[in-house]
Amino acid sequence: MAVVYVWRIVEALYFQAPVEGEGPTSEAPIQMLLVTGFVALLNIYFGLFPQVPLELANSAAALLLEGSK
């Protein structure tokens, strides 16, 4: 399934003619850049220190398993 989605991107990038009449592109708004940078830093932090998400996931799983009994 993933190959189909990736192939659609490759097809659009390499095998279709570019859209005419598009204006020049500019930098993203500062708010979007700040949020993207913040999420990237969180991604790195939680990749290096996964204790917090793991504890939350374990707690949630324990609550769900208690409720199913």
BALOBA-1460 file (C-alpha; in Angstrom, 3 decimals):
// residues 69
<rec num="1" residu="m" x="0.000" y="0.000" z="0.000"/>
<rec num="2" residu="a" x="2.825" y="2.392" z="0.844"/>
<rec num="3" residu="v" x="4.441" y="1.746" z="-2.539"/>
<rec num="4" residu="v" x="1.252" y="2.889" z="-4.277"/>
<rec num="5" residu="y" x="1.222" y="6.173" z="-2.349"/>
<rec num="6" residu="v" x="4.923" y="6.791" z="-2.890"/>
<rec num="7" residu="w" x="4.583" y="5.972" z="-6.579"/>
<rec num="8" residu="r" x="1.857" y="8.609" z="-6.937"/>
<rec num="9" residu="i" x="4.266" y="11.205" z="-5.571"/>
<rec num="10" residu="v" x="7.072" y="10.056" z="-7.875"/>
<rec num="11" residu="e" x="4.678" y="10.141" z="-10.819"/>
<rec num="12" residu="a" x="3.569" y="13.700" z="-10.006"/>
<rec num="13" residu="l" x="7.142" y="14.900" z="-9.515"/>
<rec num="14" residu="y" x="8.828" y="13.309" z="-12.498"/>
<rec num="15" residu="f" x="6.252" y="12.357" z="-15.118"/>
<rec num="16" residu="q" x="3.764" y="15.234" z="-15.197"/>
<rec num="17" residu="a" x="4.303" y="18.653" z="-16.719"/>
<rec num="18" residu="p" x="4.683" y="21.504" z="-14.231"/>
<rec num="19" residu="v" x="1.639" y="23.668" z="-13.567"/>
<rec num="20" residu="e" x="1.906" y="26.984" z="-15.399"/>
<rec num="21" residu="g" x="0.807" y="30.251" z="-13.893"/>
<rec num="22" residu="e" x="1.970" y="29.554" z="-10.362"/>
<rec num="23" residu="g" x="3.364" y="32.568" z="-8.551"/>
<rec num="24" residu="p" x="6.757" y="32.596" z="-6.878"/>
<rec num="25" residu="t" x="7.037" y="30.699" z="-3.645"/>
<rec num="26" residu="s" x="8.096" y="32.320" z="-0.411"/>
<rec num="27" residu="e" x="9.126" y="31.269" z="3.072"/>
<rec num="28" residu="a" x="6.512" y="29.766" z="5.372"/>
<rec num="29" residu="p" x="4.981" y="32.032" z="8.026"/>
<rec num="30" residu="i" x="7.026" y="32.382" z="11.218"/>
<rec num="31" residu="q" x="4.336" y="30.673" z="13.329"/>
<rec num="32" residu="m" x="4.509" y="27.577" z="11.145"/>
<rec num="33" residu="l" x="8.309" y="27.538" z="11.319"/>
<rec num="34" residu="l" x="8.250" y="27.840" z="15.120"/>
<rec num="35" residu="v" x="5.732" y="25.019" z="15.537"/>
<rec num="36" residu="t" x="7.650" y="22.801" z="13.111"/>
<rec num="37" residu="g" x="10.919" y="23.453" z="14.960"/>
<rec num="38" residu="f" x="9.287" y="22.778" z="18.324"/>
<rec num="39" residu="v" x="7.801" y="19.473" z="17.140"/>
<rec num="40" residu="a" x="11.154" y="18.472" z="15.618"/>
<rec num="41" residu="l" x="12.908" y="19.139" z="18.935"/>
<rec num="42" residu="l" x="10.245" y="17.149" z="20.826"/>
<rec num="43" residu="n" x="10.690" y="14.295" z="18.370"/>
<rec num="44" residu="i" x="14.432" y="14.215" z="19.038"/>
<rec num="45" residu="y" x="13.941" y="14.543" z="22.809"/>
<rec num="46" residu="f" x="11.402" y="11.718" z="23.048"/>
<rec num="47" residu="g" x="13.576" y="9.600" z="20.761"/>
<rec num="48" residu="l" x="16.507" y="9.965" z="23.148"/>
<rec num="49" residu="f" x="14.488" y="9.860" z="26.398"/>
<rec num="50" residu="p" x="11.400" y="7.688" z="25.830"/>
<rec num="51" residu="q" x="10.538" y="7.221" z="29.523"/>
<rec num="52" residu="v" x="7.637" y="9.717" z="29.610"/>
<rec num="53" residu="p" x="5.719" y="8.348" z="26.593"/>
<rec num="54" residu="l" x="6.385" y="4.778" z="27.714"/>
<rec num="55" residu="e" x="5.045" y="5.449" z="31.203"/>
<rec num="56" residu="l" x="1.948" y="7.113" z="29.758"/>
<rec num="57" residu="a" x="1.381" y="4.219" z="27.362"/>
<rec num="58" residu="n" x="1.831" y="1.640" z="30.124"/>
<rec num="59" residu="s" x="-0.595" y="3.496" z="32.400"/>
<rec num="60" residu="a" x="-3.187" y="3.738" z="29.636"/>
<rec num="61" residu="a" x="-2.804" y="0.053" z="28.774"/>
<rec num="62" residu="a" x="-3.180" y="-0.930" z="32.423"/>
<rec num="63" residu="l" x="-6.352" y="1.153" z="32.751"/>
<rec num="64" residu="l" x="-7.801" y="-0.368" z="29.595"/>
<rec num="65" residu="l" x="-6.974" y="-3.901" z="30.687"/>
<rec num="66" residu="e" x="-8.539" y="-3.341" z="34.119"/>
<rec num="67" residu="g" x="-11.727" y="-2.084" z="32.515"/>
<rec num="68" residu="s" x="-12.065" y="-5.132" z="30.255"/>
<rec num="69" residu="k" x="-12.200" y="-7.626" z="33.157"/>
